[in-house]
Amino acid sequence: MIDIQDFESCETSGQFYGGNAGRKIGLVWRAGDWLVKFPGTTRNLQGSVPSYTTAPVSEWLGSHVYAALGIPVHETVLGIRDGRIVCACRDFTFPDSRLVNFHDLKNSLSDDEPGFTEDASTGSGVVLADVRSAIHRIPVLRSIDGVSDRFWDMFVVDAFIRNIDRNNTNWGVLRNPRGEFSLAPVYDNGNSFNNKRTDSGIERRLANPDLIRQDALDVRSCYVTDRGKPIAPLKYLASGQDEECTKALDRFMERYDPRSFHDLLGSIPSMSHGLTVVPDGFHEYHRRVCDYRYEHAFMEAWRDLHPTVGVPSSPEASVPEPLPDPDPSVLPSSSVPTCFDGPGM
């Protein structure tokens, strides 16, 4: 089990952070600046939702999935502050770098750029073809190696962890005092892993394999086609229509190992410091959902795209018992793995 840190006595850093998904404060911990994310309240949401989301746990878990896949990501630690479970994220701009997000970079393009569906300078534009073009035309991004790979790695991994809040404002580059630019680590993974699922909702899904299937395949993104139609990430990566996306799927399949993910998931305690960290059934629910998504979306897509290549074989111990066919009548602690021991292709 990982240790849940006690941030109650930490001093505030004087730093302030933006965003809409709940309270955020700056703390000093172990001689560094940390952004601390609190669980967001759900009082303005309709339907059956918990009082507070499990976003801090989702931030930690999603970030550790990225790290285990070898993708640079911000450092995250779970802890308590003001009597709540929080996620502390090391401020990767400290001490003197500045984060420039893709929204602002895209805003620098000339609207005379040809081939864009919307004005090229529309920072909030989420037409996928425009985003792809912008990545290859923004001078700052063209000067940095691996930007396109990073974008597609995020597209694929976000689909796996069901991060439905990736957009133009939460990825980008760092500018140092010398005016040099580099890719920022991946950050802002809190809106993943169905973080508004209630205890009763989890219990209901664990009793119904078809609801597990629905949650596994219900993955969304902010991106749209040239005609404004929402792009479903799982269908897009299975289509094989984008070579760079397929290469990112290949990288994921080469590195991901279900057993290591199970260990990572199991390292999250249910209780700590007298507080509930995750609800009952949390571990089993996410194991089933992610295993189904991996086996029936990622594995099947990869197999169809590479019919002449052997399917990656995971260690036998990592493969859970298969879910029954759906009823047609119903619709870091040292114990945490630092990398997935991927099966290879």
Secondary structure in CASP SS format (residue, H / E / C, confidence):
PFRMAT SS
TARGET T0000
AUTHOR 0000-0000-0000
METHOD secondary structure of the structure
MODEL  1
M C 1.00
I C 1.00
D C 1.00
I C 1.00
Q E 1.00
D E 1.00
F C 1.00
E C 1.00
S C 1.00
C C 1.00
E C 1.00
T E 1.00
S C 1.00
G C 1.00
Q C 1.00
F C 1.00
Y C 1.00
G C 1.00
G C 1.00
N C 1.00
A C 1.00
G C 1.00
R C 1.00
K E 1.00
I E 1.00
G E 1.00
L E 1.00
V E 1.00
W E 1.00
R C 1.00
A C 1.00
G E 1.00
D E 1.00
W E 1.00
L E 1.00
V E 1.00
K E 1.00
F C 1.00
P C 1.00
G C 1.00
T E 1.00
T C 1.00
R C 1.00
N C 1.00
L C 1.00
Q C 1.00
G C 1.00
S C 1.00
V C 1.00
P C 1.00
S C 1.00
Y E 1.00
T C 1.00
T C 1.00
A H 1.00
P H 1.00
V H 1.00
S H 1.00
E H 1.00
W H 1.00
L H 1.00
G H 1.00
S H 1.00
H H 1.00
V H 1.00
Y H 1.00
A H 1.00
A H 1.00
L C 1.00
G C 1.00
I C 1.00
P C 1.00
V E 1.00
H C 1.00
E C 1.00
T E 1.00
V E 1.00
L E 1.00
G E 1.00
I E 1.00
R E 1.00
D C 1.00
G C 1.00
R E 1.00
I E 1.00
V E 1.00
C E 1.00
A E 1.00
C E 1.00
R E 1.00
D C 1.00
F C 1.00
T C 1.00
F C 1.00
P C 1.00
D C 1.00
S C 1.00
R E 1.00
L E 1.00
V E 1.00
N E 1.00
F H 1.00
H H 1.00
D H 1.00
L H 1.00
K H 1.00
N C 1.00
S C 1.00
L C 1.00
S C 1.00
D C 1.00
D C 1.00
E C 1.00
P C 1.00
G C 1.00
F C 1.00
T C 1.00
E C 1.00
D C 1.00
A C 1.00
S C 1.00
T C 1.00
G C 1.00
S C 1.00
G C 1.00
V C 1.00
V E 1.00
L H 1.00
A H 1.00
D H 1.00
V H 1.00
R H 1.00
S H 1.00
A H 1.00
I H 1.00
H H 1.00
R H 1.00
I C 1.00
P H 1.00
V H 1.00
L H 1.00
R H 1.00
S C 1.00
I C 1.00
D C 1.00
G C 1.00
V H 1.00
S H 1.00
D H 1.00
R H 1.00
F H 1.00
W H 1.00
D H 1.00
M H 1.00
F H 1.00
V H 1.00
V H 1.00
D H 1.00
A H 1.00
F H 1.00
I H 1.00
R C 1.00
N C 1.00
I C 1.00
D C 1.00
R C 1.00
N C 1.00
N C 1.00
T C 1.00
N C 1.00
W C 1.00
G E 1.00
V E 1.00
L E 1.00
R E 1.00
N C 1.00
P C 1.00
R C 1.00
G C 1.00
E C 1.00
F E 1.00
S E 1.00
L E 1.00
A C 1.00
P C 1.00
V E 1.00
Y C 1.00
D C 1.00
N C 1.00
G C 1.00
N C 1.00
S C 1.00
F C 1.00
N C 1.00
N C 1.00
K C 1.00
R C 1.00
T C 1.00
D H 1.00
S H 1.00
G H 1.00
I H 1.00
E H 1.00
R H 1.00
R H 1.00
L H 1.00
A C 1.00
N C 1.00
P H 1.00
D H 1.00
L H 1.00
I H 1.00
R H 1.00
Q H 1.00
D H 1.00
A H 1.00
L H 1.00
D C 1.00
V C 1.00
R C 1.00
S C 1.00
C C 1.00
Y C 1.00
V E 1.00
T C 1.00
D C 1.00
R C 1.00
G C 1.00
K C 1.00
P E 1.00
I C 1.00
A C 1.00
P H 1.00
L H 1.00
K H 1.00
Y H 1.00
L H 1.00
A H 1.00
S H 1.00
G C 1.00
Q C 1.00
D C 1.00
E H 1.00
E H 1.00
C H 1.00
T H 1.00
K H 1.00
A H 1.00
L H 1.00
D H 1.00
R H 1.00
F H 1.00
M H 1.00
E H 1.00
R H 1.00
Y C 1.00
D C 1.00
P H 1.00
R H 1.00
S H 1.00
F H 1.00
H H 1.00
D H 1.00
L H 1.00
L H 1.00
G H 1.00
S C 1.00
I C 1.00
P C 1.00
S C 1.00
M E 1.00
S E 1.00
H C 1.00
G C 1.00
L E 1.00
T E 1.00
V C 1.00
V C 1.00
P C 1.00
D C 1.00
G C 1.00
F H 1.00
H H 1.00
E H 1.00
Y H 1.00
H H 1.00
R H 1.00
R H 1.00
V H 1.00
C H 1.00
D H 1.00
Y H 1.00
R H 1.00
Y H 1.00
E H 1.00
H H 1.00
A H 1.00
F H 1.00
M H 1.00
E H 1.00
A H 1.00
W H 1.00
R H 1.00
D H 1.00
L H 1.00
H C 1.00
P C 1.00
T C 1.00
V C 1.00
G C 1.00
V C 1.00
P C 1.00
S C 1.00
S C 1.00
P C 1.00
E H 1.00
A H 1.00
S H 1.00
V C 1.00
P C 1.00
E C 1.00
P C 1.00
L C 1.00
P C 1.00
D C 1.00
P C 1.00
D C 1.00
P C 1.00
S C 1.00
V C 1.00
L C 1.00
P C 1.00
S C 1.00
S C 1.00
S C 1.00
V C 1.00
P C 1.00
T C 1.00
C C 1.00
F C 1.00
D C 1.00
G C 1.00
P C 1.00
G C 1.00
M C 1.00
END
